[in-house]
Amino acid sequence: MSSLRSIVNPATGKAVAEVPESTAADVDGVVARATAAHRDWSQSAVRTRRDVLRSVATLIRRDADDLARLESAHAGKPIAAARGEIGAAAEVFDFYAGAVDKVGGSTIPGNADGTLLTFREPVGVCAAIVPWNFPLLILCWKLGPALAMGNAMIAKPASLTPLTALALSHLVAEAGLPEGTFQVMTGPGRAVGEALVTHPGVRKVTFTGSTEVGRRIMALAAGDITRVGLELGGKSASVVFDDLSDDQLDVCVESSIW
């Protein structure tokens, strides 16, 4: 049986929930379910995928207050900020519902004997490893396009902030997404995340987080030449006042670069 992890509101220091933790041993079963689900979802009609994604957007808006409270509670952010992020998450699914039937292959002029065609096909099972700072929104940025193009996805949210990912898994099921097409694995990145990255059934890994971890993911994925998409490092500005010493200014510049 999985152990339980206490989820703490960093703003108050109080526990707000307990969630079961996945382990590396669970990955085989989760990937097998995703692989089976992908076979059906990838063959589903374009209108089916469109309608499911639109339903997800509607359900996110229906439960926006509850989702915002969850996001605020486990990330410790102001409720106003959380509400804005939940609204943006719904818009992601609206956008990709509209994009489902806009993506296709190309017809390329060939020689006199024929025409060349290209096709776009789903990658397969994707793994999304998501950070703590925008837990639901960043996950939706990854999940929306993956589902729209017929892929299955396994999400590994940050151990500190898994609550809205788990809530989203219930909403997508309610929207009609076939069982196993989207699954959430909690637990530490060093164990669960790395097991996903190195699993031969995972054909694409998308990660948002530190440059250090991104390098490791790239190295681990190289064994099977698994596709990777990495958003690494920080982009936040530093505010520097005129009372800093030269040594302190050097520290600010160095930290901004890395």
N, C-alpha and C positions, 0 to 999 in steps of 0.2 A: 504494500500500500504506500502511496506517495506521502511524504511528510508535508506538513503544513507550514506555510510561511506567513508571518504577521506583516501586514502592510501598514506603514506608519505615515501619518500626515506630518511632513517635515516642518510645517508651520506651527504645529501644536505639540508635536512629539507623542501624540496619542495614536494607538492602534485603531484603524478604521475597518479592517477586514482581515480574514485569513483565507489564503488560497492554497490549493494543493500544488506541490512542486513536481514538475516532470523531471525525468532523469534521462541520461543518454540511452539507457536501456529501452526507453519508450519510443525512441525515434523510428526504429524499424516499422513498428505497427502504424505509427502516424503516417509515415511516407507511403506505406502500402495502401492505406485508405485513400490518401490523396491521389495516388496513381490510378486506382480504380475509378475514383470520382472524375478524374480528369478525362478519362476515355469518353464518358458520357457528356460532360460539360463542353468539351472541345468540339463535339459533333452537334451541339444544340443549335437551334435556329437563331439567327441574328436577332430576331424580334424577341425571342425568349430571354437572351442575355440583356437586351435593352430594357425589357419590362422588369426584370429582377433588379437591375441597378437603379431604376427609377423608384422601385418599391423600397430599396434600402435608403435612398435619400428621404423618402416620405417618412419612414419609420424613425430615422435619426431625428428629424424635425419633431415628430410626435413625442419622442422621449428626450428632447433636448435638455429640459430642466434636470432630469435625473442624470443624464450623461455629464452635464456641466458640473453638477455636485460631485460626481465621482472623480472627474478630472481635477477639480479643485482640491478634493480630499487627499488623493494619493500623490499629487504633484506639488501641493502646497501653494498653488497659484491663486490670485484673486478670482473670484467668481465671474467678474465681468470679462476677464481675459478668457476664462474657460468657455463662457457662452459664445464668444466670438469664434473660438476654434471649433466648437461643435457645429456652428452654422457653416463654417468653411468646409468642414468634413462632408456635410450634406451636399454642398455645391460640387464637390469632387465627383460624387456619384451621378449627379445630374449631368455634369460635363461628359463623363465617359459613357453614360447611357446614350448621349447624342453622338458620340464618336464611334460606337460599335459598327455602324454600317458605312462609315466613311473611310475605312482602311481596306485596301485590297492590293492585289498584285499589279503587274504592268504587262502591256503588250509591246513587244520590241520588234521592229522590222527585221525580218530575216532575209534569207536569199529567196530565189524564185520558187523554191520547193516548199516553203512553209513559213510559219510565224513562230517566234519565240515568246514564251509566256513565263512569267514569274508568279509565284504564289507566296502568300504570307501564312504561316502556320503557327499554332501555339507552341511555345517552348516546352511546356510540360509542368512539372511540379516546381514551384518557386518557393524559396525561403526568404522571409523578410525579418531582419533583425533591427529592432526599433529602439531609439533612445528614450530617456526619461523626460525630456524637456517639453515635447509636444506629442504626448503618447498616442492619442487617437488620430490627430490630423496627419502626422507623418505616416502612420500605418495606412490611412485611407489614400494618401498619395501613391502608395505602393500597391494597395489592393485594388483600387478602382481600375486602373489600366490592365492589371493582370487578369481580372475577371472578365473585363470587356473583350479581351482578345482570346478568351477560352482557356486560360490557365487555371490550375489549382494553386492554392497558396497555404503555406504553413507560417504562422507568425510567431516570433519569439520576442515578446516585449521585454523591456528592461525589468529586472527583478523588483525594482522599487515601484513600478507603475504599471501593473498588468490589468487593472480593473476595467478600464474602458475597452481594451482589446477583448476581454472575455465577454463584456456586455455586447460588443459588436458581433461576436460570433452567434449570439442568440438572435440578433436582429436580422442578419443575413439568412439565417435558417427560416425565420418567419417570412422573409421576403420571397422564399421559394428556391434559394440556392440549394442544390443537391447536397446531401450529407457527405461530409469528407472533403468537399471542395475548398472550404476554408476552415482551418483548425488553428488553435492557439496552444502553444507549449510554453508554460512558465518555467522558471528555473534559471540557474546561472549560465551566463554566456560561455564560460570556459568549458562547461560540460555539455549542456544542451545545444548551445549555439554551434560549437565546433563539431558536434556529432551531425548536425544538419548540414553544415558546410561540406563535410567530407563524405556524406552519404551518396552513393552512386545513383540513387533515384532522384536526387535533387538536381535539376538542370539549370537553375539560375538562382543566384544569391544576391539580394539587395540589402545593403547595410548603410545605416546612417550613424555616425559616431566618431570616435577618435581616430586620428591618423595611425597611431600605434596598432590598434585593433584591426583597422583596415588593412594594414600591411600583412598581418597574420592571416586574415581571411583570404587575401589574394594568394598567399603562399599555400595555404591549405587547399584552396580550390584548384590549384594548378595540377594536382595529381590526376584529376579526371577531366582537366580542361573545362571545368564548370564555368559558365558565364558569370561575371560579377558586375554589379553596379554599386559604386562606392561614393558616398557623400561624406567627406572627411574634414576634420578640423573645425575651427571657429571662424566666424565672420563678424563678431561683435566689435564695435568701435571702443577705443579706450578714451576716457575723459581725463585729460592731463591739465593740471593747474600750474600757475607760474611759480608756486612755492616749492616745486620739486627740485631736488638736487640733481646734479648731472648723473650720479650713480643711480638714483631712483628712476630717472628718465630712461637710462639704458635698460633697466629691468622692464619698464613698460613697453618699450619698443620690442625687446626680445620676446616677451609674452604675447604680443600682438602678432608677431610673425608666426609663431608656432601654435 
